[in-house]
Amino acid sequence: MATELTLAMIKPDAVEKNMAGAILAHIEKAGFKVRGVKRVHLTKAQAEGFYAEHSARGFFGELTTFMSRGPVFILALEADGAIAKWREVMGATDPAQAADGTIRKLFGASKGENATHGSDSTASAAREIGYYFAGYELL
């Protein structure tokens, strides 16, 4: 399996509950190498730009308001098969349906406040990582 990068985000709900450290520990225990990390408070415009592909969906306003309500941790993670591996470690979008031991099962409260985000494809990983990190930041 090829080594790849994926974008991960610890969302405002988890940061507000002081769960970022526990989630970072979970990430490292799962075998990911953290290649980049930032703690930022997204503006509404930044959240809208990041989630632009969802702009026509009914939940777009709620999502971008949520993502801009408080600080987030943005990470570039490296591992063999990082995209699929991160999605498995996160668990299902709805924490109630997530497998035991996954981040969303452990730290998520609802489908809307599910603690983490992850890229869903190679193309989205490249776009998302590029949205937050300049190439030199990942060396």
C-alpha positions as CSV (number, residue, x, y, z in Angstrom):
1,M,0.0,0.0,0.0
2,A,1.3,3.5,-0.9
3,T,2.2,6.1,1.7
4,E,-0.2,9.1,1.3
5,L,-1.4,12.2,3.0
6,T,-4.9,13.0,4.2
7,L,-6.4,16.0,5.9
8,A,-7.9,15.6,9.3
9,M,-9.7,18.2,11.4
10,I,-10.6,18.2,15.0
11,K,-13.9,20.2,15.0
12,P,-15.1,22.9,17.3
13,D,-17.2,20.6,19.4
14,A,-14.3,18.4,20.4
15,V,-12.0,21.4,21.0
16,E,-14.6,23.1,23.2
17,K,-14.8,19.9,25.3
18,N,-11.0,19.8,25.7
19,M,-10.8,16.5,23.7
20,A,-8.1,17.5,21.2
21,G,-5.3,16.0,23.1
22,A,-7.1,12.7,23.5
23,I,-7.9,12.7,19.8
24,L,-4.3,13.5,18.9
25,A,-3.2,10.6,21.1
26,H,-5.7,8.3,19.3
27,I,-4.3,9.4,15.9
28,E,-0.7,8.7,16.9
29,K,-1.6,5.4,18.5
30,A,-3.3,4.4,15.2
31,G,0.1,4.8,13.5
32,F,-0.3,8.1,11.7
33,K,2.6,10.5,11.4
34,V,1.5,14.1,11.9
35,R,3.2,16.1,9.0
36,G,1.5,19.4,9.8
37,V,-0.8,20.8,12.5
38,K,-2.4,24.2,13.0
39,R,-4.9,25.5,15.6
40,V,-7.1,28.1,13.9
41,H,-10.4,29.8,14.3
42,L,-12.0,29.7,10.9
43,T,-14.0,32.7,9.7
44,K,-17.4,32.0,8.1
45,A,-15.9,32.8,4.7
46,Q,-13.0,30.3,5.2
47,A,-15.5,27.6,6.3
48,E,-17.6,28.4,3.2
49,G,-14.6,28.1,0.9
50,F,-13.5,24.8,2.4
51,Y,-17.0,23.3,2.2
52,A,-17.9,24.9,-1.2
53,E,-18.7,21.6,-2.8
54,H,-21.7,21.3,-0.4
55,S,-23.0,24.9,-1.0
56,A,-26.2,23.7,-2.7
57,R,-27.1,21.3,0.2
58,G,-29.5,22.2,2.9
59,F,-27.1,21.8,5.7
60,F,-24.4,24.1,4.3
61,G,-25.3,27.2,6.4
62,E,-25.5,25.1,9.6
63,L,-22.2,23.4,8.8
64,T,-20.3,26.6,8.1
65,T,-21.7,28.3,11.1
66,F,-20.7,25.4,13.3
67,M,-17.2,25.2,11.8
68,S,-16.6,28.9,12.4
69,R,-18.0,29.0,16.0
70,G,-14.7,28.1,17.6
71,P,-11.1,26.9,17.1
72,V,-10.3,23.7,15.2
73,F,-7.1,21.7,14.8
74,I,-6.2,21.0,11.2
75,L,-3.7,18.2,10.5
76,A,-2.0,16.6,7.6
77,L,-1.6,12.9,8.4
78,E,0.7,10.5,6.7
79,A,0.4,6.7,6.6
80,D,0.1,3.8,4.2
81,G,-3.4,4.2,2.8
82,A,-3.9,7.2,5.0
83,I,-7.2,8.3,3.4
84,A,-9.0,5.0,4.0
85,K,-7.2,4.4,7.2
86,W,-8.3,7.8,8.7
87,R,-11.9,7.3,7.6
88,E,-11.9,3.9,9.4
89,V,-10.3,5.4,12.6
90,M,-12.8,8.2,12.6
91,G,-15.8,5.9,12.2
92,A,-19.3,6.6,10.7
93,T,-20.5,10.2,10.4
94,D,-23.2,9.5,12.9
95,P,-21.5,8.5,16.2
96,A,-24.5,6.3,17.1
97,Q,-23.7,4.2,14.1
98,A,-19.9,4.3,14.5
99,A,-18.0,1.2,15.5
100,D,-16.8,0.9,19.1
101,G,-13.3,2.4,19.6
102,T,-13.6,4.9,16.7
103,I,-13.0,8.5,17.3
104,R,-16.6,9.5,16.5
105,K,-18.0,6.8,18.8
106,L,-15.7,7.9,21.6
107,F,-15.9,11.7,21.2
108,G,-18.8,12.6,18.9
109,A,-22.2,13.8,20.2
110,S,-24.3,13.7,17.1
111,K,-24.2,13.5,13.3
112,G,-23.7,17.3,13.2
113,E,-21.2,17.4,16.1
114,N,-19.1,14.4,15.4
115,A,-15.6,15.6,16.5
116,T,-13.6,15.1,13.3
117,H,-13.4,15.6,9.6
118,G,-11.4,13.6,7.0
119,S,-10.8,13.7,3.3
120,D,-12.8,11.2,1.3
121,S,-10.6,10.7,-1.7
122,T,-7.1,11.4,-3.1
123,A,-8.5,14.5,-5.0
124,S,-10.2,15.9,-1.9
125,A,-7.1,15.3,0.3
126,A,-4.9,17.2,-2.2
127,R,-7.4,20.1,-2.3
128,E,-8.1,20.2,1.4
129,I,-4.4,20.0,2.4
130,G,-3.6,22.7,-0.1
131,Y,-6.4,24.9,1.3
132,Y,-4.7,25.0,4.7
133,F,-1.0,24.2,4.2
134,A,1.7,25.6,2.0
135,G,3.9,22.8,0.7
136,Y,6.9,24.0,2.7
137,E,4.9,23.5,5.9
138,L,4.8,19.8,5.5
139,L,8.5,19.0,5.1
